[in-house]
Structure formats: C-alpha cells, structure tokens
Amino acid sequence: MASRIMHLCISRELEEIIRLDNVNNFRIGHILPDAVIKADKKQVNTHFIRAFEEKGKYYRIFDYYAFYDRFRDVILRNEIFLGYYFHLIEDNIFRNVLYSDLNMMNRRGDSGFLKELYSDYRILNNIIIKKYLLKNDLYLPKSFADCKINDIYNFELTDFLEDLKRDFHKTQGKPEIFTESITG
C-alpha cells in the first residue's frame, strides 16, 4: 500500500529504536512483500490479505497476526521476517490513512486513482529520500534463496532491487492526492 521508499523511510526510523544485527536484512524484509514483479499480484498473497464482512460491509486487511502465527519462531531472530512483519502492520495503517483520514474510500478500485497514487509516490519519493537521507544501498542477502520466507512466495528479489533503482530517480510535479506536509 505504501511506496517502497515510504517503507524504507519507516525502516530507518525503526532502526533507531530496535537493536538489529543486520540492518540490510531488516530493510530487505521491510520491502519484501512488494517484491512481486512478474506474477499476477491478485494470485499471490504476499500481504496475507484477509477479507471479511462486518455489519454488511466488506473489508480487507493485511493480516499480520496470521504472519506472526506462521513465523513466530523466527520473527525475533531473523531481521528479514521482522522487517516483513512491520511492513504488513504499516500497510494496515497506511490503508486507514488513505481511505479514512484522506477520505479516499469512494475511489477504491478506480484505475485513475491508482495512476494518481503511483504518480504521487514517484514525486514524494524525492522529498522523502532527501529528508531522510535514504540511499539505494540494499543488497541481496547471502543464502536468501534458502530463506524460509520464500515459502510464502519465491520472491523476485534480484529483479526487485534492480527495479528499486527507479525510485531514486528524480520526478518533477505536484502530488494530486498527498501533500508534502504528509511526509512529516
């Protein structure tokens, strides 16, 4: 839900309060649920999406409880899993901000809305990168191919890290949905 750069920014903020042995792995885990490039994203549930009905309304959440239940034995010992867990929590918060706080619920499912949203991401990336001094310095963790996280999906991390480079290219324009003040 949030952009990759937004997730990296949040991971940097969390790194200041969480003791980590491997910051790169934490950041990789933080963006990993979005590392689905070639697959039909509707067929791949890397975000542990759970749909439910309540009082006649239909909702979808990123079920970080299900992720925790499945990987509780490794979350606190492996930074990739811990970063992944935080990503799912962040997407729930971001979804609430987008649809409730910014009152965009009526635009959900609108392809024009998604176009505006991703355009805003590209524009805001510049502001976030500059403000939080983000660098494109992530690298493929050793033995990533053997990591249990790939039980969720065989993540396309090499291609994804290559694609991430585009987020560090400057894009001009004025955001349509967000404002610069939303970046804090």
N, C-alpha and C positions, 0 to 999 in steps of 0.2 A: 504494500500500500504506500508506504513512504518511499522516497527515492533511495538509491544506493548511497548517494552522498549523505543524505539525511541519516541513514543507518550508520555510516562511518563516523559521522559527527557525534552521534549519541554514544557510539562505542568509545570514542576518545574521552567523552565526559565520564563514562562509567569506569574507564581505566584509572581515573584519578582517585576513585574511591574503592575499587576492588583490587586486591593483590593478585596479580597474574604472573605466571611463569613464562607464558608465551603470548605476547600481545598480537603477533601476526595471526596466530590460530584463532584468537578471540575475534579479531576483525573479520577473518575469513568466515567463521561461523555466523557472524553478525549479518553478512550479506548472502550467505549460502542459500537460504530458502528461495532467493530470487535467481539463482544460478541455473535456470532452466531456459535455454535459448532455443533449441531446435524442436523440442517436444510441444505437443498441443497442451498448453498450460491448463486447459479445462480438464484434461485427462490425468494430470499429475497433481497430487495433493501434497506439495511440499510445505504448505502452510497449515496443515492439519485443520482444514476448514470443516466446520460442522454446522449444518443447517438445522434450524428448529423453528417451531411455531409457538407463539405465546400470545394469548388473548386475540387470536385471529390475525396476527401479523407474523410475517416470515422474516427470520433473521439469519445471518451468517456470522460466525465468529471464527477467529483463528484460535484453535483450542490448544493453548499452551499447557493446560492440565493434562491432556492426552499425551502430548510430547513428554512432559515430565514423568508421567506414569510409565511410559515406554522406556525412557532412558535415565531413570532416577539413579541407577547405579554408576553412571559416568558423567552426569552433568557437572558435578562439583570437582571432578578430577580431570576433565578434559575441556580446554578452553573453546574448542570448536563447538561442542554441544552447549556450553554455557552461552556463547555468543548467539547461537541459533535460538535458544530459549528466549533470550532477551528480544531478538528480532520479532518473534511471534507476539510477545507482550506489547512491543512498540506498535506493531501493525494494528492491534486492537485499539490502542489509544489514538493512533492516527486516524483510524476509521471513525472513531467517535468525534474527533475534532472536525474532520472533513464533513461528515454527514449531519452532525448535531450542531456543533459550535458555529460552523460556517454555513449551515443550513443548505447543504447540497443534496439532501436525500432525494429530492424530486428530479435530480439529474442522473441518479444512479442508473447505469445501463445505457446511457446516451453516448454514442460513439464520439460526438462532438465534445462532450465533457472530457472524455479520456484524452482526446487530442489536446485540449487546453491544459489539462493536468500535466501531461508529459512535456508540453512546451514550457509550462511554469517550472517544472523540475529542472530542465536544461538551463533556464535563466537563473533560477535561485541557486543552482549548483555553484556558480561563480561567487556569489555572495557568501555562501556557507564555506566554501574552500578557502577563501581569503580570510574570513573572520576567524575560523578555527585552525588555520594553517595546515590544512589537510594536504597530504602528499599521496601520490599514486605509487606506493612502495610495497604493496602486498605481493606475496609470492606463494607459489604452490607449496603447501606443507609436505614434508617428507612423509612417505607412506600414506598419502591421502587416499590413494586408490584402495588401500586395505582398511580404511577407517570405517567403523560400524555405521557412521552417519549415511554412508552410501546405501544402506539397507532401505532408506526412505525412497531414494531415487539415485540413480547413477549420475551424480552431478557433473555438469559440463564445465568444471572449474577453469580449465586452461582457456577455453573459448570465452568464458565469462570474464576472466581477468583481462583478457585482450579487449573485450568489449567495454570494460570499465574505463579504459583509457579515454574513450569519447566523452565521458562525464567531466573530464578535466580540461576540455576544450571550451574556450570562452564563447558564450552565446549572448548576443545582444537582444534587447527587447524589454518589454514591460509585462510582468506577470498579469494574467487575467483573473485567476482565482485567489491567489495568495497576494500578500504584500510583503515588502522587505521586513516590516516590523514583526512578522510572524516568525522570522528566523531568530528572534531573541535579541 
